[in-house]
Amino acid sequence: MELREMRAFVIVVEEGSLSAAARKLHISQPALSQTVTALERQLGIQLLVRQSTGVQPTEAGMTLLTEARAVLARHDQALAALAQHTAAGDNVLRIGIPLELPTDLLSTPLADLAATCPGTRVQARHMSTAAQFEALRAGELDLGLVREHPIGPDLDAVLAVEERLGVLLAAEHAAKIAGPDGIRLDALAGLDWVGFPRSGSPAWYDELTAILRSHGLDLGPAAPEGQELIAEVKLAAVTTGGAFALAPPDWSQPIPDSVVWSPLAGHPLVRRTWAVWPASSHRRDVAQLVTTLDRG
């Protein structure tokens, strides 16, 4: 049984439902359900009673809840004790952050980090995925949050969050093509995509554009190198009515009345963010942060 499975189970019981726990963990409900089901299969016992109104722990589930809380508390206590042995030069934790990171993704991990490693000072840098990989390999970052899984044995990674992307459209146009389950990707044909440069995250760009093209979208030329996909760029292009942009449901930017966000029917686009760090790292603060970011 892994720590991440224990943490997931504890949160499910505390929230009282898989959907609420999935939102808190920033993963899809099916993925969380699979984690709990796999845990029950691994232990050979039923841990939860699933009802339409939520979930309740069985007697065995209550036993696991008590033990899991104790194990997690002991783990956090051990990390806090070891934090005092961190070298003085390790007190600055350099983290790479992409644009559009969920606002609450780092709140709990950083709070836990402050409690267990009070001597660590965090420095956050907004960087593309490609730039973060380069900085991690050059020793200029200690942890990166990136849009694609690294290749090679020199970097380790855990899944931090999954987001089902929706679409930003001019309100008038969205009203014409929206269905009961959202907007179909093929209904966006004829509109320009407000994209991002491929160099920033090649694998994610290729995955995304392949899905868009498979639904009949002509994407036109790639975004110019160096053009940041900031909120102002997206909204300015979408407001004209001839373009669409992609954004997560909890997009933190204010949206004008002339623009609406809508889910995509069938949820064909899922953006994943990975926490990545050098495989050779032995830093206690990195280990603590990774443990609380691991949503896989």
Backbone as CSV, one residue per row, in Angstrom:
resi,resn,N_x,N_y,N_z,CA_x,CA_y,CA_z,C_x,C_y,C_z
1,MET,0.845,-1.190,0.000,0.000,0.000,0.000,0.883,1.244,0.000
2,GLU,0.621,2.162,-0.914,1.443,3.353,-1.054,0.830,4.523,-0.277
3,LEU,1.691,5.496,0.043,1.222,6.668,0.784,0.141,7.417,0.026
4,ARG,0.308,7.528,-1.297,-0.691,8.263,-2.070,-2.054,7.573,-2.006
5,GLU,-2.068,6.231,-1.930,-3.333,5.500,-1.821,-3.974,5.758,-0.463
6,MET,-3.148,5.786,0.568,-3.667,6.096,1.906,-4.269,7.498,1.945
7,ARG,-3.520,8.461,1.394,-4.010,9.847,1.405,-5.322,9.954,0.628
8,ALA,-5.394,9.297,-0.504,-6.617,9.336,-1.316,-7.785,8.749,-0.544
9,PHE,-7.569,7.615,0.110,-8.651,6.970,0.868,-9.119,7.857,2.016
10,VAL,-8.177,8.448,2.729,-8.542,9.324,3.855,-9.387,10.500,3.359
11,ILE,-9.004,11.100,2.264,-9.745,12.246,1.736,-11.129,11.833,1.267
12,VAL,-11.251,10.649,0.645,-12.566,10.156,0.215,-13.493,10.034,1.416
13,VAL,-13.009,9.439,2.492,-13.843,9.267,3.686,-14.177,10.622,4.304
14,GLU,-13.202,11.509,4.378,-13.439,12.816,4.992,-14.409,13.658,4.175
15,GLU,-14.337,13.562,2.855,-15.233,14.337,1.996,-16.613,13.702,1.881
16,GLY,-16.675,12.385,2.060,-17.966,11.699,2.006,-18.451,11.361,0.619
17,SER,-17.665,11.667,-0.389,-18.046,11.314,-1.759,-16.817,11.282,-2.639
18,LEU,-16.882,10.445,-3.665,-15.768,10.343,-4.600,-15.619,11.615,-5.426
19,SER,-16.742,12.216,-5.800,-16.678,13.410,-6.640,-16.029,14.565,-5.896
20,ALA,-16.414,14.775,-4.636,-15.822,15.861,-3.850,-14.337,15.602,-3.598
21,ALA,-13.999,14.349,-3.310,-12.594,14.012,-3.080,-11.773,14.189,-4.346
22,ALA,-12.343,13.821,-5.494,-11.626,13.973,-6.769,-11.336,15.437,-7.051
23,ARG,-12.306,16.311,-6.754,-12.080,17.752,-6.952,-10.960,18.244,-6.045
24,LYS,-10.939,17.778,-4.814,-9.917,18.215,-3.877,-8.536,17.711,-4.275
25,LEU,-8.496,16.512,-4.872,-7.225,15.908,-5.272,-6.802,16.322,-6.680
26,HIS,-7.682,17.027,-7.394,-7.401,17.483,-8.753,-7.183,16.318,-9.724
27,ILE,-7.988,15.264,-9.561,-7.957,14.156,-10.510,-9.384,13.840,-10.909
28,SER,-9.544,13.034,-11.939,-10.885,12.680,-12.381,-11.512,11.691,-11.399
29,GLN,-12.845,11.698,-11.331,-13.530,10.768,-10.438,-13.277,9.318,-10.833
30,PRO,-13.296,8.964,-12.145,-12.991,7.570,-12.508,-11.609,7.124,-12.039
31,ALA,-10.619,8.020,-12.151,-9.264,7.654,-11.717,-9.222,7.399,-10.211
32,LEU,-9.915,8.233,-9.440,-9.947,8.045,-7.986,-10.696,6.766,-7.631
33,SER,-11.801,6.510,-8.326,-12.563,5.284,-8.086,-11.723,4.048,-8.362
34,GLN,-10.919,4.116,-9.421,-10.031,2.994,-9.735,-8.990,2.794,-8.640
35,THR,-8.474,3.889,-8.083,-7.492,3.790,-7.005,-8.089,3.084,-5.787
36,VAL,-9.314,3.481,-5.404,-9.961,2.878,-4.235,-10.313,1.419,-4.507
37,THR,-10.824,1.145,-5.708,-11.172,-0.235,-6.061,-9.936,-1.122,-6.063
38,ALA,-8.828,-0.596,-6.599,-7.577,-1.355,-6.608,-7.089,-1.616,-5.194
39,LEU,-7.295,-0.659,-4.304,-6.901,-0.822,-2.910,-7.735,-1.915,-2.253
40,GLU,-9.032,-1.930,-2.513,-9.899,-2.975,-1.972,-9.493,-4.339,-2.510
41,ARG,-9.175,-4.396,-3.789,-8.746,-5.658,-4.397,-7.424,-6.127,-3.810
42,GLN,-6.528,-5.173,-3.586,-5.218,-5.502,-3.027,-5.346,-6.065,-1.614
43,LEU,-6.250,-5.475,-0.810,-6.426,-5.901,0.573,-7.396,-7.072,0.711
44,GLY,-8.234,-7.276,-0.312,-9.197,-8.374,-0.274,-10.384,-8.105,0.614
45,ILE,-10.694,-6.813,0.860,-11.832,-6.451,1.710,-12.529,-5.219,1.139
46,GLN,-13.819,-5.075,1.459,-14.563,-3.892,1.044,-14.322,-2.778,2.048
47,LEU,-13.932,-1.626,1.536,-13.609,-0.495,2.399,-14.708,0.550,2.443
48,LEU,-15.493,0.643,1.366,-16.521,1.670,1.264,-17.854,1.074,0.848
49,VAL,-18.915,1.642,1.365,-20.266,1.360,0.881,-20.651,2.521,-0.023
50,ARG,-20.870,2.243,-1.286,-21.148,3.278,-2.274,-22.654,3.428,-2.455
51,GLN,-23.135,4.641,-2.255,-24.553,4.960,-2.395,-24.710,6.160,-3.305
52,SER,-25.925,6.419,-3.745,-26.167,7.559,-4.630,-25.879,8.881,-3.940
53,THR,-25.952,8.887,-2.622,-25.728,10.127,-1.868,-24.275,10.298,-1.436
54,GLY,-23.442,9.296,-1.690,-22.040,9.395,-1.295,-21.478,8.052,-0.886
55,VAL,-20.448,8.075,-0.073,-19.819,6.831,0.376,-19.699,6.838,1.893
56,GLN,-19.736,5.634,2.459,-19.543,5.452,3.893,-18.521,4.351,4.100
57,PRO,-17.594,4.525,5.040,-16.615,3.467,5.286,-17.252,2.264,5.969
58,THR,-16.835,1.084,5.578,-17.233,-0.128,6.285,-16.450,-0.202,7.598
59,GLU,-16.698,-1.246,8.372,-15.939,-1.412,9.614,-14.454,-1.550,9.301
60,ALA,-14.151,-2.304,8.229,-12.751,-2.429,7.812,-12.216,-1.088,7.326
61,GLY,-13.089,-0.324,6.664,-12.689,0.989,6.189,-12.356,1.929,7.330
62,MET,-13.121,1.862,8.413,-12.831,2.700,9.578,-11.500,2.305,10.218
63,THR,-11.218,1.015,10.210,-9.926,0.561,10.738,-8.787,1.117,9.898
64,LEU,-8.948,1.016,8.562,-7.913,1.550,7.683,-7.779,3.056,7.848
65,LEU,-8.901,3.754,8.021,-8.865,5.203,8.193,-8.013,5.571,9.408
66,THR,-8.235,4.887,10.521,-7.470,5.165,11.736,-5.988,4.891,11.526
67,GLU,-5.694,3.741,10.926,-4.297,3.359,10.733,-3.612,4.258,9.695
68,ALA,-4.347,4.598,8.627,-3.765,5.436,7.579,-3.430,6.822,8.125
69,ARG,-4.319,7.381,8.917,-4.042,8.685,9.519,-2.796,8.621,10.394
70,ALA,-2.649,7.527,11.130,-1.485,7.385,12.002,-0.200,7.259,11.183
71,VAL,-0.257,6.470,10.109,0.920,6.288,9.256,1.315,7.609,8.599
72,LEU,0.330,8.331,8.078,0.613,9.594,7.411,1.170,10.625,8.398
73,ALA,0.608,10.647,9.592,1.115,11.575,10.610,2.551,11.218,10.986
74,ARG,2.829,9.905,11.089,4.200,9.475,11.427,5.163,9.815,10.298
75,HIS,4.689,9.656,9.069,5.513,10.001,7.906,5.862,11.486,7.914
76,ASP,4.858,12.324,8.146,5.097,13.766,8.177,6.024,14.141,9.334
77,GLN,5.863,13.429,10.461,6.733,13.692,11.608,8.177,13.326,11.287
78,ALA,8.359,12.218,10.572,9.705,11.795,10.194,10.358,12.805,9.263
79,LEU,9.585,13.309,8.301,10.121,14.306,7.390,10.520,15.575,8.143
80,ALA,9.691,15.958,9.120,10.006,17.160,9.899,11.299,16.961,10.688
81,ALA,11.481,15.746,11.231,12.692,15.478,12.001,13.928,15.484,11.115
82,LEU,13.778,14.958,9.909,14.907,14.900,8.988,15.225,16.255,8.374
83,ALA,14.242,17.140,8.351,14.444,18.445,7.718,15.568,19.231,8.369
84,GLN,15.813,18.970,9.659,16.872,19.715,10.353,18.260,19.342,9.845
85,HIS,18.356,18.210,9.124,19.647,17.782,8.587,19.891,18.294,7.181
86,THR,18.943,19.052,6.622,19.113,19.603,5.288,20.271,20.590,5.294
87,ALA,21.107,20.478,4.296,22.262,21.380,4.222,21.812,22.808,4.062
88,ALA,22.629,23.723,4.580,22.250,25.141,4.535,22.022,25.622,3.123
89,GLY,22.788,25.070,2.166,22.637,25.503,0.784,21.366,25.026,0.131
90,ASP,20.650,24.112,0.794,19.426,23.552,0.231,18.180,24.291,0.698
91,ASN,18.325,25.394,1.393,17.173,26.051,1.986,16.304,26.791,0.980
92,VAL,16.805,27.030,-0.213,16.003,27.648,-1.263,15.523,26.552,-2.201
93,LEU,14.211,26.441,-2.357,13.614,25.439,-3.241,13.092,26.148,-4.484
94,ARG,13.737,25.888,-5.601,13.395,26.555,-6.862,12.392,25.710,-7.634
95,ILE,11.205,26.277,-7.886,10.111,25.546,-8.529,9.731,26.229,-9.830
96,GLY,9.614,25.462,-10.894,9.128,25.974,-12.168,7.618,25.803,-12.257
97,ILE,6.938,26.842,-12.722,5.474,26.837,-12.774,5.005,27.275,-14.163
98,PRO,4.081,26.534,-14.781,3.546,26.944,-16.078,2.417,27.953,-15.906
99,LEU,1.989,28.540,-17.005,0.802,29.386,-16.971,-0.436,28.521,-16.721
100,GLU,-1.463,29.129,-16.148,-2.754,28.485,-15.923,-2.688,27.304,-14.969
101,LEU,-1.857,27.383,-13.977,-1.846,26.348,-12.956,-3.059,26.542,-12.051
102,PRO,-3.792,25.466,-11.691,-4.932,25.624,-10.780,-4.526,26.383,-9.524
103,THR,-5.337,27.352,-9.140,-4.955,28.263,-8.067,-4.712,27.558,-6.737
104,ASP,-5.409,26.454,-6.472,-5.270,25.798,-5.181,-4.384,24.556,-5.228
105,LEU,-3.749,24.300,-6.369,-2.941,23.083,-6.493,-1.793,23.057,-5.497
106,LEU,-1.152,24.187,-5.286,0.031,24.239,-4.432,-0.263,24.664,-2.996
107,SER,-1.491,25.064,-2.714,-1.774,25.629,-1.387,-1.526,24.621,-0.271
108,THR,-2.108,23.433,-0.368,-1.906,22.419,0.677,-0.476,21.898,0.700
109,PRO,0.111,21.530,-0.467,1.510,21.074,-0.442,2.470,22.088,0.161
110,LEU,2.296,23.370,-0.161,3.204,24.378,0.377,2.972,24.607,1.871
111,ALA,1.711,24.473,2.303,1.426,24.592,3.735,2.077,23.442,4.495
112,ASP,1.970,22.223,3.941,2.613,21.073,4.570,4.133,21.238,4.582
113,LEU,4.660,21.782,3.481,6.104,21.988,3.388,6.576,22.978,4.452
114,ALA,5.813,24.036,4.648,6.184,25.042,5.653,6.189,24.446,7.054
115,ALA,5.276,23.486,7.295,5.198,22.876,8.622,6.324,21.882,8.855
116,THR,6.670,21.103,7.820,7.668,20.045,7.994,9.090,20.504,7.696
117,CYS,9.222,21.514,6.829,10.553,22.027,6.474,10.554,23.546,6.633
118,PRO,10.463,24.039,7.851,10.332,25.491,8.067,11.524,26.292,7.561
119,GLY,12.665,25.638,7.357,13.833,26.357,6.877,13.893,26.524,5.374
120,THR,12.923,25.960,4.666,12.926,26.039,3.203,12.195,27.287,2.724
121,ARG,12.836,28.034,1.851,12.215,29.201,1.218,11.975,28.884,-0.255
122,VAL,10.746,29.060,-0.714,10.359,28.687,-2.069,10.531,29.861,-3.032
123,GLN,11.165,29.602,-4.151,11.261,30.570,-5.248,10.540,29.984,-6.458
124,ALA,9.486,30.647,-6.912,8.711,30.170,-8.058,9.081,30.948,-9.311
125,ARG,9.200,30.228,-10.426,9.544,30.854,-11.695,8.567,30.381,-12.758
126,HIS,7.949,31.302,-13.484,7.067,30.938,-14.593,7.936,30.565,-15.796
127,MET,7.808,29.308,-16.224,8.624,28.804,-17.320,7.823,27.788,-18.131
128,SER,8.131,27.686,-19.420,7.506,26.672,-20.261,8.031,25.296,-19.873
129,THR,7.352,24.267,-20.367,7.784,22.896,-20.083,9.200,22.648,-20.582
130,ALA,9.472,23.034,-21.824,10.795,22.804,-22.399,11.877,23.527,-21.600
131,ALA,11.594,24.750,-21.188,12.570,25.521,-20.409,12.797,24.888,-19.035
132,GLN,11.748,24.325,-18.455,11.898,23.676,-17.160,12.755,22.413,-17.265
133,PHE,12.517,21.620,-18.303,13.341,20.424,-18.483,14.823,20.805,-18.591
134,GLU,15.095,21.841,-19.352,16.471,22.289,-19.526,17.062,22.756,-18.201
135,ALA,16.271,23.515,-17.436,16.758,24.038,-16.163,16.945,22.923,-15.131
136,LEU,16.059,21.932,-15.134,16.195,20.807,-14.202,17.482,20.035,-14.478
137,ARG,17.755,19.814,-15.749,18.956,19.052,-16.119,20.233,19.873,-15.901
138,ALA,20.095,21.180,-15.893,21.254,22.042,-15.672,21.460,22.359,-14.186
139,GLY,20.589,21.845,-13.319,20.706,22.118,-11.898,20.204,23.484,-11.492
140,GLU,19.395,24.114,-12.344,18.895,25.458,-12.061,17.488,25.448,-11.468
141,LEU,16.840,24.283,-11.434,15.540,24.093,-10.789,15.615,22.843,-9.928
142,ASP,14.854,22.847,-8.839,14.781,21.675,-7.970,13.522,20.854,-8.225
143,LEU,12.476,21.506,-8.718,11.209,20.826,-9.004,10.500,21.596,-10.112
144,GLY,9.929,20.887,-11.052,9.195,21.528,-12.136,7.775,21.008,-12.226
145,LEU,6.858,21.851,-12.653,5.480,21.459,-12.950,5.301,21.631,-14.453
146,VAL,5.197,20.521,-15.158,5.292,20.529,-16.613,4.098,19.830,-17.244
147,ARG,3.907,20.047,-18.556,2.738,19.539,-19.274,2.974,18.191,-19.950
148,GLU,4.151,17.607,-19.799,4.396,16.309,-20.406,5.354,15.512,-19.541
149,HIS,5.230,14.194,-19.609,6.088,13.313,-18.818,7.498,13.321,-19.403
150,PRO,8.517,13.448,-18.558,9.889,13.475,-19.086,10.296,12.113,-19.641
151,ILE,11.233,12.132,-20.572,11.785,10.917,-21.156,13.213,10.752,-20.668
152,GLY,13.544,9.551,-20.223,14.899,9.291,-19.763,14.959,9.062,-18.271
153,PRO,16.051,8.422,-17.802,16.176,8.048,-16.389,16.663,9.167,-15.478
154,ASP,17.022,10.313,-16.037,17.618,11.358,-15.209,16.595,12.184,-14.443
155,LEU,15.302,12.092,-14.840,14.248,12.838,-14.159,13.144,11.887,-13.702
156,ASP,12.643,12.095,-12.499,11.499,11.351,-11.984,10.261,12.235,-12.051
157,ALA,9.072,11.609,-12.059,7.845,12.393,-12.210,6.662,11.698,-11.545
158,VAL,5.717,12.493,-11.056,4.420,12.010,-10.586,3.346,12.921,-11.174
159,LEU,2.177,12.356,-11.391,1.070,13.142,-11.908,0.516,14.036,-10.803
160,ALA,0.443,15.342,-11.076,-0.024,16.302,-10.066,-1.485,16.690,-10.266
161,VAL,-1.930,16.825,-11.513,-3.310,17.248,-11.751,-3.729,16.912,-13.180
162,GLU,-5.008,16.592,-13.341,-5.626,16.411,-14.653,-6.761,17.419,-14.791
163,GLU,-6.834,18.099,-15.932,-7.878,19.097,-16.163,-8.574,18.816,-17.492
164,ARG,-9.877,18.729,-17.460,-10.659,18.584,-18.684,-10.852,19.969,-19.296
165,LEU,-10.215,20.208,-20.400,-10.275,21.520,-21.010,-11.624,21.776,-21.662
166,GLY,-12.074,23.025,-21.543,-13.262,23.481,-22.243,-12.857,24.546,-23.246
167,VAL,-13.838,25.266,-23.767,-13.557,26.224,-24.835,-14.097,27.605,-24.470
168,LEU,-13.310,28.626,-24.810,-13.722,30.016,-24.678,-14.171,30.505,-26.044
169,LEU,-15.384,31.052,-26.098,-15.961,31.519,-27.361,-16.685,32.841,-27.145
170,ALA,-16.844,33.578,-28.226,-17.719,34.742,-28.175,-19.117,34.259,-27.805
171,ALA,-19.764,34.949,-26.884,-21.046,34.485,-26.346,-22.076,34.253,-27.436
172,GLU,-22.132,35.142,-28.399,-23.128,35.015,-29.468,-22.916,33.747,-30.284
173,HIS,-21.664,33.439,-30.594,-21.377,32.248,-31.384,-21.592,30.979,-30.556
174,ALA,-21.224,31.021,-29.290,-21.400,29.851,-28.422,-22.871,29.471,-28.309
175,ALA,-23.755,30.470,-28.247,-25.188,30.198,-28.126,-25.729,29.439,-29.338
176,LYS,-25.092,29.621,-30.483,-25.565,28.967,-31.713,-25.150,27.500,-31.795
177,ILE,-24.014,27.126,-31.184,-23.492,25.779,-31.395,-23.467,24.921,-30.129
178,ALA,-23.827,25.483,-28.992,-23.785,24.714,-27.751,-24.909,23.689,-27.711
179,GLY,-24.599,22.480,-27.261,-25.583,21.427,-27.077,-25.803,21.159,-25.606
180,PRO,-26.640,20.177,-25.282,-26.930,19.896,-23.868,-25.713,19.418,-23.086
181,ASP,-24.733,18.814,-23.755,-23.532,18.311,-23.079,-22.322,19.198,-23.311
182,GLY,-22.529,20.349,-23.910,-21.420,21.237,-24.213,-21.269,21.440,-25.703
183,ILE,-20.099,21.813,-26.126,-19.819,22.106,-27.537,-18.958,20.996,-28.120
184,ARG,-19.377,20.492,-29.263,-18.604,19.463,-29.952,-17.369,20.093,-30.604
185,LEU,-16.282,19.362,-30.594,-15.068,19.891,-31.201,-15.263,20.221,-32.671
186,ASP,-15.965,19.350,-33.402,-16.132,19.599,-34.837,-16.971,20.833,-35.124
187,ALA,-17.725,21.311,-34.122,-18.514,22.528,-34.310,-17.634,23.774,-34.331
188,LEU,-16.366,23.618,-33.985,-15.442,24.751,-33.981,-14.736,24.929,-35.326
189,ALA,-15.056,24.063,-36.283,-14.439,24.170,-37.608,-14.715,25.538,-38.209
190,GLY,-13.709,26.119,-38.824,-13.841,27.442,-39.421,-13.357,28.560,-38.513
191,LEU,-13.144,28.248,-37.244,-12.622,29.251,-36.305,-11.111,29.080,-36.157
192,ASP,-10.442,30.172,-35.860,-9.000,30.121,-35.610,-8.762,29.662,-34.173
193,TRP,-7.747,28.832,-33.997,-7.376,28.394,-32.657,-6.317,29.338,-32.100
194,VAL,-6.579,29.889,-30.924,-5.588,30.719,-30.245,-4.639,29.766,-29.526
195,GLY,-3.595,29.345,-30.229,-2.710,28.315,-29.716,-1.471,28.867,-29.049
196,PHE,-0.512,27.992,-28.835,0.745,28.372,-28.193,1.897,27.798,-29.004
197,PRO,3.079,28.337,-28.867,4.215,27.844,-29.640,4.545,26.390,-29.309
198,ARG,4.824,25.603,-30.324,5.142,24.188,-30.121,6.400,24.026,-29.279
199,SER,7.345,24.938,-29.394,8.617,24.801,-28.693,8.462,24.803,-27.171
200,GLY,7.366,25.381,-26.675,7.181,25.442,-25.227,6.894,24.095,-24.602
201,SER,6.193,23.218,-25.336,5.862,21.878,-24.845,5.540,21.008,-26.052
202,PRO,6.555,20.498,-26.746,6.340,19.794,-28.020,5.399,18.598,-27.940
203,ALA,5.573,17.737,-26.940,4.747,16.532,-26.859,3.280,16.883,-26.609
204,TRP,3.032,17.833,-25.693,1.648,18.242,-25.410,1.053,18.949,-26.622
205,TYR,1.823,19.766,-27.296,1.342,20.454,-28.498,0.946,19.434,-29.563
206,ASP,1.788,18.427,-29.779,1.501,17.427,-30.810,0.264,16.604,-30.456
207,GLU,0.125,16.253,-29.175,-1.056,15.496,-28.743,-2.327,16.314,-28.938
208,LEU,-2.271,17.554,-28.527,-3.431,18.434,-28.605,-3.843,18.697,-30.053
209,THR,-2.883,19.073,-30.880,-3.229,19.397,-32.268,-3.679,18.177,-33.043
210,ALA,-3.164,16.995,-32.700,-3.617,15.771,-33.370,-5.094,15.524,-33.091
211,ILE,-5.523,15.760,-31.864,-6.939,15.574,-31.518,-7.803,16.613,-32.228
212,LEU,-7.345,17.861,-32.249,-8.119,18.906,-32.920,-8.260,18.602,-34.409
213,ARG,-7.178,18.190,-35.046,-7.232,17.894,-36.478,-8.095,16.670,-36.767
214,SER,-8.100,15.706,-35.852,-8.922,14.510,-36.063,-10.410,14.818,-36.023
215,HIS,-10.764,16.008,-35.503,-12.161,16.446,-35.481,-12.450,17.474,-36.581
216,GLY,-11.554,17.543,-37.560,-11.812,18.376,-38.725,-11.433,19.827,-38.594
217,LEU,-10.613,20.182,-37.618,-10.234,21.588,-37.434,-8.959,21.895,-38.212
218,ASP,-8.999,22.949,-38.988,-7.836,23.447,-39.708,-7.176,24.499,-38.823
219,LEU,-6.039,24.147,-38.263,-5.435,25.002,-37.244,-4.632,26.158,-37.799
220,GLY,-4.297,26.103,-39.073,-3.533,27.187,-39.662,-2.103,27.175,-39.155
221,PRO,-1.365,28.251,-39.350,0.036,28.306,-38.922,0.166,28.277,-37.402
222,ALA,1.275,27.722,-36.932,1.528,27.660,-35.483,1.732,29.050,-34.919
223,ALA,1.486,29.184,-33.637,1.694,30.473,-32.976,3.161,30.864,-33.062
224,PRO,3.452,32.146,-33.222,4.848,32.593,-33.308,5.638,32.210,-32.066
225,GLU,6.903,31.861,-32.259,7.758,31.528,-31.131,7.867,32.735,-30.196
226,GLY,7.799,32.447,-28.915,7.927,33.512,-27.930,6.610,34.170,-27.560
227,GLN,5.512,33.818,-28.244,4.213,34.418,-27.921,3.609,33.692,-26.729
228,GLU,3.495,34.356,-25.620,2.948,33.741,-24.424,1.430,33.641,-24.528
229,LEU,0.904,32.503,-24.104,-0.531,32.282,-24.167,-1.179,32.808,-22.881
230,ILE,-1.113,34.109,-22.668,-1.669,34.707,-21.464,-3.152,34.992,-21.665
231,ALA,-3.829,35.257,-20.555,-5.276,35.439,-20.596,-5.685,36.570,-21.533
232,GLU,-4.948,37.674,-21.496,-5.308,38.820,-22.339,-5.264,38.465,-23.825
233,VAL,-4.278,37.642,-24.215,-4.172,37.212,-25.610,-5.371,36.377,-26.004
234,LYS,-5.727,35.430,-25.157,-6.868,34.562,-25.443,-8.157,35.371,-25.588
235,LEU,-8.432,36.194,-24.603,-9.705,36.912,-24.579,-9.811,37.921,-25.713
236,ALA,-8.721,38.595,-26.025,-8.751,39.577,-27.110,-9.074,38.914,-28.438
237,ALA,-8.485,37.735,-28.682,-8.735,37.041,-29.944,-10.138,36.459,-30.005
238,VAL,-10.612,35.918,-28.878,-11.926,35.266,-28.856,-13.053,36.275,-28.979
239,THR,-12.887,37.447,-28.414,-13.950,38.460,-28.407,-14.394,38.843,-29.810
240,THR,-13.492,38.754,-30.781,-13.843,39.134,-32.152,-14.860,38.197,-32.773
241,GLY,-14.985,36.969,-32.236,-15.959,36.018,-32.758,-15.406,35.063,-33.793
242,GLY,-14.173,35.249,-34.217,-13.612,34.378,-35.250,-12.613,33.375,-34.734
243,ALA,-12.506,33.248,-33.420,-11.495,32.362,-32.857,-12.025,31.679,-31.600
244,PHE,-11.334,30.618,-31.213,-11.645,29.943,-29.955,-10.339,29.695,-29.218
245,ALA,-10.441,29.561,-27.907,-9.291,29.241,-27.068,-9.700,28.143,-26.104
246,LEU,-8.729,27.441,-25.594,-8.978,26.354,-24.653,-8.605,26.804,-23.249
247,ALA,-9.386,26.374,-22.268,-9.132,26.771,-20.884,-9.775,25.756,-19.955
248,PRO,-9.236,25.581,-18.757,-9.834,24.660,-17.788,-11.093,25.251,-17.174
249,PRO,-11.930,24.429,-16.558,-13.199,24.927,-15.996,-13.016,25.911,-14.858
250,ASP,-11.926,25.784,-14.111,-11.697,26.690,-12.978,-10.708,27.785,-13.329
251,TRP,-10.750,28.219,-14.588,-9.849,29.280,-15.052,-9.977,30.482,-14.134
252,SER,-8.858,30.936,-13.618,-8.887,31.959,-12.571,-9.077,33.377,-13.107
253,GLN,-8.980,33.540,-14.427,-9.070,34.889,-14.985,-10.527,35.343,-15.135
254,PRO,-10.815,36.612,-14.886,-12.185,37.113,-15.103,-12.528,37.100,-16.585
255,ILE,-13.738,36.655,-16.907,-14.182,36.542,-18.298,-15.231,37.628,-18.560
256,PRO,-15.056,38.446,-19.595,-16.039,39.495,-19.889,-17.374,38.898,-20.345
257,ASP,-18.420,39.698,-20.290,-19.751,39.220,-20.668,-19.821,38.795,-22.125
258,SER,-18.942,39.318,-22.946,-18.967,38.996,-24.372,-18.361,37.631,-24.685
259,VAL,-17.780,36.987,-23.668,-17.131,35.681,-23.847,-17.701,34.693,-22.834
260,VAL,-17.866,33.440,-23.252,-18.333,32.402,-22.335,-17.392,31.205,-22.401
261,TRP,-17.323,30.497,-21.283,-16.618,29.224,-21.241,-17.641,28.112,-21.308
262,SER,-17.366,27.081,-22.088,-18.275,25.940,-22.198,-17.468,24.655,-22.165
263,PRO,-18.008,23.592,-21.569,-17.308,22.305,-21.623,-17.352,21.755,-23.049
264,LEU,-16.437,20.882,-23.348,-16.430,20.193,-24.640,-17.155,18.859,-24.481
265,ALA,-18.088,18.581,-25.365,-18.864,17.350,-25.288,-17.937,16.139,-25.351
266,GLY,-18.105,15.239,-24.411,-17.282,14.040,-24.376,-15.920,14.204,-23.733
267,HIS,-15.556,15.423,-23.361,-14.275,15.726,-22.708,-13.090,15.126,-23.471
268,PRO,-12.910,15.507,-24.737,-11.835,14.909,-25.538,-10.436,15.420,-25.208
269,LEU,-10.334,16.549,-24.501,-9.027,17.148,-24.237,-8.750,17.167,-22.734
270,VAL,-7.767,16.418,-22.317,-7.363,16.369,-20.906,-5.922,16.846,-20.799
271,ARG,-5.716,17.914,-20.057,-4.376,18.449,-19.862,-3.814,17.944,-18.533
272,ARG,-2.656,17.334,-18.603,-2.009,16.786,-17.409,-0.798,17.627,-17.029
273,THR,-0.622,17.808,-15.740,0.553,18.507,-15.226,1.315,17.553,-14.325
274,TRP,2.605,17.405,-14.602,3.458,16.481,-13.862,4.420,17.249,-12.964
275,ALA,4.651,16.724,-11.778,5.715,17.227,-10.913,6.970,16.434,-11.249
276,VAL,8.041,17.137,-11.593,9.262,16.485,-12.078,10.456,17.005,-11.282
277,TRP,11.383,16.112,-10.969,12.569,16.497,-10.214,13.735,15.596,-10.621
278,PRO,14.976,16.018,-10.387,16.130,15.194,-10.742,16.110,13.864,-9.989
279,ALA,16.320,12.767,-10.704,16.300,11.446,-10.077,17.381,11.305,-9.015
280,SER,18.430,12.089,-9.120,19.538,12.013,-8.164,19.298,12.835,-6.901
281,SER,18.175,13.538,-6.834,17.910,14.423,-5.696,17.683,13.622,-4.419
282,HIS,18.257,14.093,-3.324,18.031,13.505,-2.002,17.480,14.550,-1.025
283,ARG,16.915,15.603,-1.563,16.424,16.684,-0.715,15.142,16.274,-0.001
284,ARG,15.084,16.550,1.296,13.899,16.207,2.098,12.710,17.085,1.715
285,ASP,12.990,18.370,1.422,11.872,19.258,1.095,11.253,18.890,-0.261
286,VAL,12.073,18.459,-1.191,11.536,18.007,-2.481,10.671,16.771,-2.277
287,ALA,11.161,15.826,-1.465,10.396,14.608,-1.193,9.056,14.935,-0.541
288,GLN,9.059,15.878,0.393,7.811,16.270,1.063,6.822,16.866,0.068
289,LEU,7.303,17.760,-0.776,6.423,18.412,-1.738,5.882,17.412,-2.758
290,VAL,6.732,16.512,-3.213,6.305,15.501,-4.183,5.231,14.597,-3.575
291,THR,5.413,14.223,-2.312,4.455,13.339,-1.654,3.059,13.938,-1.642
292,THR,2.944,15.222,-1.366,1.623,15.852,-1.301,1.100,16.249,-2.676
293,LEU,1.983,16.303,-3.679,1.530,16.608,-5.037,1.112,15.361,-5.808
294,ASP,1.532,14.192,-5.335,1.296,12.948,-6.082,-0.184,12.607,-6.089
295,ARG,-0.805,12.732,-7.284,-2.227,12.413,-7.440,-2.426,11.198,-8.337
296,GLY,-1.338,10.513,-8.672,-1.427,9.407,-9.609,-2.181,8.215,-9.067
